[in-house]
Each structure stands twice: as structure tokens, then as C-alpha cells.
Amino acid sequence: MAPRKKPTLLAQGKPRTLGGSTRPWRVRLYAPAPGGTKYQVMFRAPAGEDEPWKRVLRRASSEAEARQIFAQAEAALDTEQALPVGADVRTSRTIRMLGEEYLRDSIARGKHPRTMEQRASRLNAHIVPTIGDVPVTKWRVEHSRKVMEKGGKTVFSTRGREDLRGQLAAMRKLAWRLGWLDRSIDPLDGLEIARANVLHGATMHYVDPRLRPETRQVRAMAAAADYLCGPEGTDPQMTRLPLFGTKIRVAGFGGLRLGEQNALRAIDVFFDRGYVHVNGSWTTPRGQDPFRGPVKNHTVHEVPLPRSLMEGELLPRVKELLSLPATASLQQVTNAQEFERQRRANLAARQPDKNLTWWNFPVPPEDEQWLFVDTFTGVPVKPEWHNDRWHRVREWVDENDPENAWPRTIVYRNLRHHAATKWFHDELGEPWEVVAQYLGDMLTTVLNHYVRAGEDALRDSISKLAYL
């Protein structure tokens, strides 16, 4: 019987003594044996703690794939990273599993619960049902196109489609980082989204001036909320939010997000300095208890408010929360606030977490000194309830103050747009850098939302042509 021929050695790596070996060993790549079709890559890998390394054999159907496994093994041994896994493991790593890793990675990065809900929703609604069983190693652009086609049937906005593609890009990046997908393969290469019409000089995120309410409209809505939700109100569903009008003014003249408005407490108002300290957000995740979490982008900032709003509306509420008499002086209020801040700071200093301070020291929601509450629950109102009351106020203004009627196309969050443009920039004359600080946003975000290149020149040309 003729001796069996050995496979041909195509490549070998550096000599190594890893794994307790007394003799050097190398990563080796062999051509298929006579009559065979599989290339072979031989190396050693850890078998367990304090155990000698075991020999590992990886097979490949082509020389290109085999050389790729060979290169991965060499790189992994050089950098002490995970070695290439077998075909069975690679096949089990599907897009569904990658999506689960993506959500876990997002949680580890401290993403906001609302952001997590949106990512999980896109994953469960569009990505997993379409390509969930595809192995990550075989993920290609045709799979990504299928996801976008499915999403296009229910996601009609350009922004929504961009978010879906952005999530695919984030998952691709994670697959590269985990080593589940070779970096030479780009499953989004050539995946384009139909471009939307963009106003000349504006970005995709530009807020149309028609969606920025006028100051008179903001005042009218706040006044209507004072009437409907105040002591003279007759609807018990409205009077559950007694300071709804004040809340509208805080949003319209301070630019706070809804979660930031709901999270305001007595200790967050600095009457002696004329601003509120925006340091948290009231979060209501699905299926979980609401809680006071960090402010968006983890950017704590101060927002100046009109003196009439600070001392005329917020001051009486703060006196009530601090159990001070209505006749208490401003200095007495300031002293009581500072005492509470220092008390919380002292408690935070005793905690192992050194990131805790007076503004983020955890307090049970029912024991917090909320400025704006639902009197039925004693905690900030749910967004759904808030929006329902908002629409009731809008309908009342439509009927009783038609000159200042609030357009249906302008939603509550657009009060922030009024604060940025009509109030901070136009009325107070603040530069966009300062406006960005007041909003707790990056300057580029604010410019993209509110500034259009050439707008001033267009306005000048229109003025000149009016006399020709």
C-alpha cells in the first residue's frame, strides 16, 4: 500500500512558545490533500485556565478564505485577542445575535432609555424579521437593501429612513469590532437613500420658520392654560396640572425639553442669579417605573428666565415646596434652597460613586420637590397626559382667541424653537454660541436647525426690489 501523501505547506507564521509548549510552534496553512477540497489552517488555542493549549484545525473551501483565517490567527496571537472560531460558531452568529449584542453594547455605553426603545423597535420591526437568520459573515448589501425596502413601507419620513440606515451602519461597525465580519466586506456599500428636496442654504435638519411660533401665540397659550388649569378651572382633568401655564412659559422662554421641564425641582431655581439649573430629565420608559435620569447629552446647563416668571410664578411654588410662609423673603428662600443642596451634597460625598453631587443624588420620586406635578399622582405628568391637556388648551385658544390661534402644524416641542430664535436670538440679541449653551446643544446642531446660508442677503434683496 502506497504511503499517504502529506498536504502541501503554503504558509507558516512566526515561531511561538505560547501555551506552555517547550518547542516552538507556528500557525501553518496547508493546501488540500490529494483528492481533498478543503484548505487547512493549524494553530494552538487556550483550552482552559492553567491548562496547556490544544491544537486547533480550521478548514476553508478556498485559498482566499484560508489565507484570511491564517492572517486572523497570526494577528490574534500577536495582539492576544480571540482566535478564529470554527465554521459552526460563525454560522451561529446571525444578524439576530448581532442585534442583541448591539443593544447590550448600547446599554453599556449609557444610552438613554428612549434611545434604547427606538433602537429595539427598529431592530424588531425591520431588521430581524427581514434578515435575522442571515449569518453575519454572509451579510451583504442585498440584505441591507431588503431591510430598507421593508422599512420604506411603514417609515415615510426621510429622517426615519436615515435612522434605520444609521442603525445598520452601527451594527456593521460593531460586527467589525467583534471580528464577526471581515473589514474588507462592507454590507452597506452602494446602499443609497433617495434624497429629499432641501431648501437652498439649509441642512436636512433645518426648522422651517413657519414652525416657530410667535411670542404672542406663546403668551396666549400660557394665559389659556392659566385659566383652564388654575383655581377658576371647572374641568378636573385640567386642574390636575395647576401650573401648566407656567410650564408653557418655561418652555417658550427657556427652551427646555419636556423631560427637562418635568424634572425641575425647587432646588434647581436660582432666584438670586436669575436662572434655572437644568441638570436632569424625567424619563418614562415603556414597561418600567419613571425616574429622574441625566439630562440629554449629559450636558448640565443654566437657562435665564424673565424676572416676572421667576419671581411672579416660580417663587410662590418654591416657597410652598420648602414649607415657607407666603411672606418669606427672597433671602429666606435662597437660604433654604442652599441648605437642601448642601444636605444632598454631604450625602453624595459618602457614596462610593464620586459622580454624585447635589443635583443628581438619588431621591425617591414621591419625595422630590417637583415644580410641575400631576396632583393625582404627586409626580410629573406622563407625556401622553401632558399632550392631551396641551391639545385641549390649543382648541380653547382656537375658539376663544382666534387672533392668536395656535397652528395645528406646530407641536408643543416647538416652544423650544421659539425660545431659540424669537426670544434668545431676536429679542435678546444673543449670538448662536450663547443660544447653544442655553439649549444644552452643540453649536453645529443649533446652526443646522436655525441658520440658513444666504438668508440675510435674500432679505436685503427683497427690501431693495420693493422700491423698483
Secondary structure as UniProt FT lines:
FT   STRAND          9..12
FT   TURN            18..19
FT   STRAND          28..30
FT   TURN            34..35
FT   STRAND          39..45
FT   TURN            49..50
FT   STRAND          54..60
FT   HELIX           63..79
FT   HELIX           87..92
FT   HELIX           95..108
FT   TURN            109..110
FT   HELIX           113..122
FT   HELIX           123..127
FT   HELIX           128..131
FT   TURN            132..133
FT   HELIX           136..138
FT   HELIX           141..152
FT   TURN            153..154
FT   HELIX           158..178
FT   TURN            183..184
FT   TURN            187..190
FT   TURN            200..201
FT   TURN            204..205
FT   HELIX           209..211
FT   HELIX           215..229
FT   TURN            231..232
FT   HELIX           236..239
FT   TURN            242..243
FT   HELIX           244..254
FT   HELIX           258..262
FT   HELIX           266..268
FT   STRAND          269..270
FT   TURN            271..274
FT   STRAND          275..278
FT   STRAND          281..283
FT   TURN            286..287
FT   STRAND          291..293
FT   HELIX           296..298
FT   STRAND          301..304
FT   HELIX           307..309
FT   HELIX           310..314
FT   HELIX           315..321
FT   TURN            322..323
FT   TURN            326..327
FT   HELIX           330..349
FT   TURN            354..355
FT   TURN            358..360
FT   HELIX           365..367
FT   TURN            375..377
FT   HELIX           383..400
FT   HELIX           402..404
FT   TURN            408..409
FT   HELIX           412..414
FT   HELIX           415..418
FT   HELIX           419..427
FT   HELIX           432..439
FT   HELIX           443..450
FT   TURN            453..454
FT   HELIX           455..465
FT   TURN            466..467
//
